[in-house]
């Protein structure tokens, strides 16, 4: 069932209150302005190269070392797609609504740090009442029309493998699920698990039961370990099983 723009706007406002990674502005009602179309980021390689170069310089200053461009592009892509999908996951779980997006309906604003500011222009949406329905709507209304073009741009411009890029999206969704409150209408982990069972995220990651909880494991690596002193992320496929279980045991005990 379709949801009108007022219901979607209300759901996005609710999601925005969860935290910075879920904040969505309305470009028409934002007096600060400065919004740039997402299509520009997707279609103009020089714009994307500029953003990745900025991130690379930032990491180089923090580490005092040269950063591999492909690794920086992968890390940067994770930050960008997380801001595109996290609000939609939140509205699905909190309000049972998934916004209908597209590169022409999404805007972004350059920022020196923190979560990338995003704005959605008067989206309609779809009402969802189960994890399976939410996963289907997220694929059709958000992931395919918005996340895929962005990931394709990173692949074209920086030769990052599709497996890494889709793994980044899976990791972003799991991260967003973990930040949502416990009293959601739909269980965020159920929604992400349903997404991991269907294209285009099938094979990107999985949930494993441990100590009465579910923990996410990627089937690939975001390349953060290639940043000097970066180490490996908790969900990385490269983390040995024994070390992973130690991390999960500590997390379950908290």
C-alpha positions in Angstrom: 0.0 0.0 0.0 1.2 3.5 -0.9 2.1 6.0 1.8 1.6 9.7 1.1 4.4 12.3 1.4 3.0 13.6 4.7 3.2 10.2 6.4 6.7 9.7 5.0 7.8 13.1 6.1 6.5 12.4 9.6 8.3 9.1 9.7 11.6 10.7 8.5 11.2 13.4 11.2 10.8 10.6 13.8 13.8 8.7 12.5 15.9 11.9 12.5 15.5 12.2 16.3 17.3 8.8 16.8 20.7 10.3 15.9 22.9 12.0 13.4 23.1 9.0 11.1 19.4 9.0 10.6 18.9 12.8 10.1 17.2 13.9 6.9 16.5 17.4 5.9 14.0 18.8 3.5 16.0 20.8 0.8 13.0 23.1 0.1 12.6 24.0 3.7 16.2 24.4 4.8 17.2 28.0 5.0 20.9 27.1 5.1 20.8 25.8 1.6 24.0 24.5 -0.1 22.4 21.3 -1.2 23.8 19.5 -4.2 22.0 16.8 -6.2 23.0 13.2 -5.6 23.0 12.7 -9.4 26.1 15.0 -9.5 28.0 12.7 -7.1 26.9 9.7 -9.2 27.6 11.0 -12.7 30.4 13.5 -12.3 33.6 11.5 -11.5 35.5 14.7 -10.6 33.0 15.4 -7.8 33.4 12.0 -6.3 37.2 12.1 -6.7 37.2 15.4 -4.8 35.3 13.9 -1.9 37.5 10.9 -1.7 40.6 13.0 -2.0 39.4 15.1 1.0 38.8 11.9 3.0 42.3 10.6 2.0 44.0 13.8 3.1 42.1 13.7 6.4 43.2 10.1 7.1 46.8 10.9 6.0 46.9 13.8 8.5 45.6 11.6 11.3 47.9 8.7 10.6 51.0 10.5 9.2 51.1 8.1 6.3 50.1 7.8 2.7 46.7 6.1 2.3 45.9 3.7 -0.5 43.4 5.4 -2.8 41.2 2.3 -3.3 41.1 1.6 0.5 40.1 5.2 1.1 37.4 5.1 -1.6 35.9 1.9 0.0 35.8 3.5 3.5 34.3 6.6 2.1 31.6 4.7 0.2 30.6 3.0 3.4 30.0 6.4 5.0 28.0 7.7 2.1 25.7 4.7 1.6 25.1 4.5 5.3 23.5 7.9 5.2 21.3 6.9 2.3 19.9 3.7 3.7 19.9 4.2 7.5 17.0 6.7 7.5 14.9 4.3 5.4 15.7 1.4 7.6 14.6 3.5 10.6 11.3 4.6 9.1 10.5 1.0 8.1 11.2 -0.2 11.7 9.8 2.7 13.6 6.8 3.7 11.5 6.2 0.9 9.0 6.9 3.2 6.0 9.7 3.0 3.4 10.4 6.3 1.4 10.5 6.1 -2.4 13.8 7.6 -3.4 15.9 8.2 -6.5 19.1 10.1 -7.4 16.9 13.0 -8.4 15.1 13.1 -5.1 18.2 13.0 -2.8 20.6 15.8 -2.1 23.8 16.0 -0.1 25.9 18.8 1.3 29.7 18.7 1.7 30.9 18.5 5.3 34.4 18.5 6.8 33.6 15.6 9.1 30.8 13.6 10.7 27.9 12.0 9.0 27.2 13.3 5.5 24.2 15.7 5.5 21.4 14.4 3.2 18.0 15.7 2.2 15.1 13.9 0.6 12.7 15.9 -1.6 9.0 15.2 -0.9 9.2 11.5 -1.2 6.2 9.2 -1.3 6.6 5.7 0.0 5.1 2.3 0.8 3.5 1.0 4.0 5.2 -2.3 5.3 4.0 -4.6 8.0 6.7 -7.3 8.2 10.4 -7.8 7.9 10.0 -9.5 4.5 7.8 -6.6 3.2 10.2 -4.0 4.5 13.2 -5.8 2.9 11.4 -5.9 -0.5 10.5 -2.2 -0.3 14.0 -1.2 0.8 15.5 -3.0 -2.2 12.9 -1.6 -4.7 12.6 2.0 -3.4 16.0 2.7 -1.9 18.8 0.3 -2.6 18.3 -0.2 -6.3 17.4 3.4 -7.3 19.9 5.1 -4.9 22.5 2.9 -3.3 23.3 0.9 -6.5 24.2 4.0 -8.6 26.4 5.4 -5.8 28.2 2.1 -5.4 28.6 1.7 -9.2 30.2 5.2 -9.3 32.8 4.1 -6.7 33.5 0.9 -8.7 34.0 2.9 -11.9 36.1 5.6 -10.5 38.3 3.7 -8.0 38.2 0.0 -9.2 36.7 -1.1 -5.8 35.3 -4.6 -6.2 31.5 -5.1 -6.2 31.8 -7.6 -3.4 33.5 -5.1 -1.2 31.0 -2.4 -2.0 28.0 -4.5 -1.4 29.6 -5.7 1.8 30.0 -2.1 2.8 26.2 -1.6 2.3 25.4 -4.7 4.3 27.7 -3.5 7.1 26.1 0.0 7.0 22.6 -1.6 7.4 23.7 -3.7 10.3 25.4 -0.7 11.9 22.2 1.3 11.5 20.1 -1.6 12.9 22.3 -1.6 16.1 21.7 2.1 16.7 17.9 1.9 16.6 15.9 1.8 19.9 14.6 -1.5 21.2 10.9 -0.6 21.0 10.6 -0.6 17.2 7.5 -2.0 15.5 9.7 -4.2 13.3 12.9 -5.8 14.5 15.8 -4.1 12.6 17.9 -7.2 12.7 15.0 -9.2 11.2 14.8 -6.7 8.4 18.5 -6.7 7.7 18.6 -10.5 7.8 15.8 -10.6 5.2 17.8 -8.2 3.0 20.8 -10.5 3.3 18.8 -13.3 1.8 17.9 -11.6 -1.4 19.7 -9.8 -4.3 21.6 -7.6 -4.4 22.9 -8.3 -0.8 22.7 -12.1 -0.9 26.2 -13.3 -0.1 27.4 -10.0 1.3 27.1 -11.1 5.0 25.3 -13.2 7.5 24.1 -13.3 11.1 25.4 -15.9 13.4 23.8 -16.8 16.7 26.0 -16.6 19.8 25.1 -16.4 23.5 21.5 -15.8 22.8 22.2 -12.9 20.4 22.8 -12.4 16.7 26.1 -11.1 15.4 26.9 -9.9 11.9 29.8 -11.2 9.8 30.8 -9.8 6.4 31.8 -12.2 3.7 34.4 -9.6 2.5 36.5 -6.7 3.8 36.1 -3.0 3.6 39.9 -2.6 3.3 40.2 -0.5 6.5 43.0 -2.8 7.5 45.1 -1.3 4.7 45.1 2.1 6.5 48.2 2.3 8.7 47.2 1.2 12.3 43.6 0.7 11.0 43.2 -2.9 12.2 40.2 -5.0 11.3 36.6 -4.2 11.9 34.6 -6.4 14.3 32.5 -7.8 11.5 35.4 -8.4 9.1 35.7 -11.8 7.4 39.5 -11.6 8.1 39.0 -11.7 11.9 39.9 -15.2 13.1 36.9 -17.1 14.5 38.4 -17.4 18.0 39.0 -13.7 18.2 35.6 -13.0 16.9 34.0 -15.2 19.5 36.0 -13.4 22.2 34.6 -10.1 21.0 31.0 -11.5 20.9 31.4 -12.9 24.4 32.5 -9.5 25.7 29.6 -7.8 23.9 27.1 -10.3 25.2 28.3 -9.8 28.8 27.7 -6.0 28.7 
